[in-house]
Amino acid sequence: MFTRDSKAPRIDTLIGKAARVHGDIEFQGGLHLDGHISGGVRAVEAPDATLSVSATGSIEGPVEVANVVLEGTVKGDIHATERVVLGPTARVEGNVYYGVIEMTLGAQIMGKLVRLAPKV
């Protein structure tokens, strides 16, 4: 009935802990963030795309990705058409639009949770 994805998300792009990106990023596949992005992050036409943000990672801007695994901070709205997983150190300052959400004790959201209508 309920299944949990135990496989690690695919990583095609890695932004390291010391990296600071100023501007929007558009990607396909998997993006792992340990650093900081000032700008939007999107993978609009990639239904299997995954963004993973470690506890040291942060984003200041909107996020539009099918799957989001968050341990760090996002200051902006998150639009995840498939799944959002918020770890214990996750911090969101904005609204979260999701298909399915999983939230661990300790995660914080300063905004609204809005469930997206399932695709038919």
C-alpha positions as CSV (number, residue, x, y, z in Angstrom):
1,M,0.0,0.0,0.0
2,F,2.6,2.6,1.1
3,T,6.0,2.4,-0.4
4,R,9.1,4.4,0.4
5,D,11.8,5.2,-2.2
6,S,14.9,3.8,-0.6
7,K,17.2,4.5,-3.6
8,A,19.3,7.7,-3.5
9,P,18.3,10.4,-6.0
10,R,20.4,10.5,-9.2
11,I,22.9,13.4,-9.2
12,D,23.9,14.9,-12.6
13,T,25.0,18.3,-11.3
14,L,26.7,19.1,-8.0
15,I,27.1,22.6,-6.5
16,G,29.7,22.4,-3.8
17,K,29.7,23.9,-0.3
18,A,32.0,26.8,-1.2
19,A,30.1,27.7,-4.4
20,R,27.8,30.7,-4.6
21,V,25.6,31.0,-7.7
22,H,23.9,34.4,-8.6
23,G,21.2,33.9,-11.2
24,D,18.6,31.3,-12.2
25,I,19.4,27.7,-12.8
26,E,17.5,25.3,-15.1
27,F,18.4,21.6,-15.1
28,Q,17.4,18.1,-16.0
29,G,18.0,14.9,-14.0
30,G,19.4,15.5,-10.5
31,L,20.9,18.5,-8.9
32,H,22.5,18.3,-5.5
33,L,23.2,21.6,-3.7
34,D,25.7,22.0,-0.8
35,G,26.4,25.8,-1.5
36,H,24.1,28.8,-2.1
37,I,21.9,29.9,-5.0
38,S,20.5,33.5,-5.3
39,G,17.9,33.0,-8.0
40,G,15.3,30.6,-9.2
41,V,15.9,26.8,-9.6
42,R,13.7,25.0,-12.1
43,A,13.3,21.8,-14.1
44,V,9.9,22.5,-15.6
45,E,9.8,20.0,-18.5
46,A,11.5,17.2,-16.6
47,P,8.9,15.1,-14.7
48,D,11.6,12.9,-13.1
49,A,13.9,15.7,-12.0
50,T,15.1,15.8,-8.4
51,L,16.6,18.7,-6.4
52,S,18.4,17.7,-3.2
53,V,19.6,20.4,-0.8
54,S,21.9,19.4,2.0
55,A,21.9,21.0,5.5
56,T,24.6,23.5,4.3
57,G,22.7,24.4,1.1
58,S,20.4,27.3,0.7
59,I,18.3,28.9,-2.1
60,E,17.0,32.5,-2.2
61,G,14.3,32.3,-4.9
62,P,11.5,30.2,-6.3
63,V,11.9,26.4,-6.8
64,E,10.0,24.6,-9.6
65,V,11.1,20.9,-9.6
66,A,9.0,17.7,-9.7
67,N,10.8,16.2,-6.7
68,V,12.5,18.1,-3.8
69,V,14.5,16.6,-1.0
70,L,15.3,19.4,1.5
71,E,17.6,19.4,4.5
72,G,18.7,23.1,4.1
73,T,17.0,26.4,3.6
74,V,14.7,27.8,0.9
75,K,13.6,31.4,1.0
76,G,10.9,31.4,-1.7
77,D,8.0,29.3,-2.9
78,I,8.5,25.6,-3.7
79,H,6.4,24.1,-6.5
80,A,6.9,20.3,-6.6
81,T,4.4,18.5,-8.8
82,E,5.4,15.1,-7.5
83,R,7.0,14.9,-4.1
84,V,8.6,17.0,-1.3
85,V,10.7,15.4,1.5
86,L,11.6,17.8,4.3
87,G,14.3,16.6,6.7
88,P,14.8,17.6,10.3
89,T,16.9,20.6,9.5
90,A,14.7,21.9,6.6
91,R,13.6,25.5,6.7
92,V,11.2,27.0,4.2
93,E,10.2,30.7,4.1
94,G,7.5,30.6,1.5
95,N,4.6,28.5,0.4
96,V,5.0,24.8,-0.5
97,Y,2.9,23.5,-3.4
98,Y,3.2,19.7,-3.5
99,G,1.7,16.4,-4.9
100,V,2.9,14.3,-1.9
101,I,4.7,15.6,1.1
102,E,6.8,13.9,3.8
103,M,7.9,15.9,6.8
104,T,10.3,14.9,9.5
105,L,10.0,16.2,13.1
106,G,12.0,19.5,13.3
107,A,11.3,20.8,9.8
108,Q,9.9,24.3,9.6
109,I,7.6,26.0,7.1
110,M,6.8,29.7,7.4
111,G,4.1,29.8,4.7
112,K,1.2,27.8,3.4
113,L,1.0,24.1,2.4
114,V,-1.0,23.7,-0.8
115,R,-1.8,20.3,-2.2
116,L,-1.8,20.2,-6.0
117,A,-4.5,18.3,-7.8
118,P,-3.4,14.9,-9.0
119,K,-2.8,14.5,-12.7
120,V,-5.4,12.5,-14.6
